Amino acid sequence: MSLAHIARESLNYLYSGGMIMIPLLLVSVCMWALIFRKLVTFSTMFKKEVPFRECLDARSRPNPSGAPWQQRLVALFFDQRTGDPSFDMTLAVSLAKTQSAQARRYIGTILVLAAAAPLLGLLGTVTGMISTFDVMAQFGTGNAKAMASGISQALITTQTGLFIAVPGLFMGNFLRRRAENLADKMQRFAIRLVGEGGSAHLSTQCTVSGESGR
């Protein structure tokens, strides 16, 4: 089967669905573009993660190690910390929430687009049935070709809406679970910054002061 034949069949399928196929196609393209973007983002964020102690020890190096979210949390925390445990805890939790909000970005949009697809398919179904009834009102049941066109539109749009929605909902929930796991990890990392980060910072200062004194 040639590519030209596949393209021709695909165009006929889209044409049979009527005008509702245009927004359905746009929903599908936007949804999958966001899904692939989030998959790439999570792959980068999880791939470069390092243990907490290694990330903290590498803070003063020219090229600090760790995932981007780890580096940002460490840098922002040590830039804004005051030494007051209560304030530092609030600061760490706030920074973790900010980073986790970025991890959840676009996931709600993906789920909304996935939920909208079957509704657009239902709109196409209603439009196709109205077209069928109009043909029946004008020609009775004698014009089978015109009736088949309306029924085809009704079924194709429903099928397309479900075809978009099912994998979209699956991927949206998969990405949401990944974002929640990452948010929990950020929360634990931020809390450890308050407890262990402060002592590590003081020991580093003492080491530097001792070397300067010698």
Stockholm file with secondary structure:
# STOCKHOLM 1.0

chainA/1-214         MSLAHIARESLNYLYSGGMIMIPLLLVSVCMWALIFRKLVTFSTMFKKEVPFRECLDARSRPNPSGAPWQQRLVALFFDQRTGDPSFDMTLAVSLAKTQSAQARRYIGTILVLAAAAPLLGLLGTVTGMISTFDVMAQFGTGNAKAMASGISQALITTQTGLFIAVPGLFMGNFLRRRAENLADKMQRFAIRLVGEGGSAHLSTQCTVSGESGR
#=GR chainA/1-214 SS CCHHHHHHHHHHHHHHTCTTHHHHHHHHHHHHHHHHHHHHHHHHHHHTCCCHHHHHHGGGSSSCCSCHHHHHHHHHHHHHCCSCHHHHHHHHHHHHHHHHHHHTTTHHHHHHHHHHHHHHHHHHHHHHHHHHHHHHHHHTTSCHHHHHHHHHHHHHHHHHHHHHHHHHHHHHHHHHHHHHHHHHHHHHHHHHIIIIIHHHHHHHHHHHHHHHHC
#=GC SS_cons         CCHHHHHHHHHHHHHHTCTTHHHHHHHHHHHHHHHHHHHHHHHHHHHTCCCHHHHHHGGGSSSCCSCHHHHHHHHHHHHHCCSCHHHHHHHHHHHHHHHHHHHTTTHHHHHHHHHHHHHHHHHHHHHHHHHHHHHHHHHTTSCHHHHHHHHHHHHHHHHHHHHHHHHHHHHHHHHHHHHHHHHHHHHHHHHHIIIIIHHHHHHHHHHHHHHHHC
//
